[in-house]
Amino acid sequence: MDTATTDRATPAARARRRHRAGVAAAATGSAVALGLVARALAVELVVDMDNGQPPMEIGVALIGGFSLAASLAGWATLAALERWTPRASSSWTVLATAVFVLSLIPIPLADAAGDVKVLLTAIHVAVAVVLIVGLRRSAHSRVDQPRHHRPAVASS
């Protein structure tokens, strides 16, 4: 099959996909970069949630994996909102901000050193800022699109 006949996305949709993929890569890259900074500073990202489980070491691979998963989930959520609601951009921004705030809750509750909590917070902030700003810029809302009106009927 010829890809030209199977790819029916408009140039704008393809550009939006490329932009969103770049945003996901940038969010993941920023988190991984902060994980590497932690490693370079000899900060061991070890967290104990006092739940009977052994303390968890948070390595660069785990940081990258979770950041990529969050990025793809954000992208998918925005795409779904664009189909289901006329104000996808503002709805997504509110939802993404709420998820970000909720993601911060476990950090102060964890049994971890202060520098670990600071770095984990920085990772959350970096990913959230890149995703919220970057994906919002790619969002399109039906409210923003021109409406097709029927011609006015002249009254006598």
N, C-alpha and C positions, 0 to 999 in steps of 0.2 A: 504494500500500500504506500502511496505517496503521502508524505507528511503534510504537504500543502493542502491536500483534500481532507485530511482528518483533523487538522488544527484549525478550528473555526473561531478562535479567539481574535478579537479585534486588536489592532496595534496598541490601543490604550490598555486593554486587559493584559497583554503581554508585558507592557512596560510596568504596569502595576505589580505583576508577579515578580518581575526582576527586582523592582524596588523592595518589595516585601522580603524576598530572599536575601537581599543585601542587608536589610534591617535585622533579620534573624541571625545572619552571620556576624554582624557588628555586635549585637547583644551577647551572643555566645563568646565572641572574641574578647569583649571587654571583661566578661566574668573570668574567662581563662587567664587573661592577662593579670587580673588581680590575684588569682590563685597562684600564678607564678611569682608575683611580688611577695606573697606570703611565704612561699618556699625560699625565695632569695633572702628574705629577712629572717629565715629560720623560725618562722611562726608555725607551730604545729596546729593545724585546724582540727582539734579534737573536741567533741561535744558529748556531754553526758546528759541525757534528758531525764535522769532519775526515774526511769520506768522499768528497772530490773534488767534491762539489756546492757551489754557492755558498751563502754564509750565508743562513739563512732568517729573514725578518722575521715575527714572530708578532703579527698585528693582532687587534683586538677581534672582528672577524667570524670569524676562525679559532678564537679562544678560545671564542666562543659556539657555533660549529658543532661543535667537538669535545666541548664540555661537554654539549651537547644529545644528541649521538650516544652518549656514555658513559651519560647518564641513561636514554635509551631502551633501550640494551643491558642496563643493570642491571635495569630494569623487566621486560623480556622474560625475562631470566634468572630473576628471582624468580618470575614467572608460570609458567615451565616447571618450576622446582623444586617449586612448589606442586602441580603435577599429578603429578610423578614421585617425590617423596619425602615421607615423613610428617613430616620435620623440616625443612621448607623454610626456616624463619626462621633457624635456626642454621646450616644448610648455606650459605645465601645470605650470611650475615654473614661466615663464614670465607672464602668465595670472593671476596666483594667486598673484604675486607681484604687478601687476597693480591694481587688485581689492583692495588689502590692501592699497595701496597709495591713491586710490580714496576714500576709507572708512574713511580716516583721514581728508578729506577736510571739512566736516561739523563741526568738533570739534572746531577749532579756530573761526568759524563763529557764534557759538552758544553763547547766553547770559547765561553764567554760571561762577561760581567762578573758580579761578585758580586751586584750589585743585581738583575740579570736572573735569576740562579739563585734568589735569595730570593723574588722575585715569582712565578716559575714554580712553586716549591715551595708557596707560599701558595695559588696557584690550585688545584693538585692537592689540597691539604689541604682547602680550602673545599668543593670539589665532592665529595670523598670523605666528609667528615663529614655534609654535607647528605643525600647519597644513602644512606649506610650507616644513619644514624639514622632518617631519614625513611621509607625503604622498609622497613626492619625493623619499624617501628611498624605498617605496613599489612599485614605478612605474616600469613598464617594457616597453621597447620600442622595436619595431620590428627591429630597426637598431642594437640593442645589441644582437639579436638572430642570431645563425649561419644560413647562407644561404645554401640552397641546390643547388649545382652546378651539371650540367650535366657533365659526364665524358668527358675529352678532347678527341677530335678525332685526331688521329695521321695523320699528313700530309706526303705525299710522296715526 
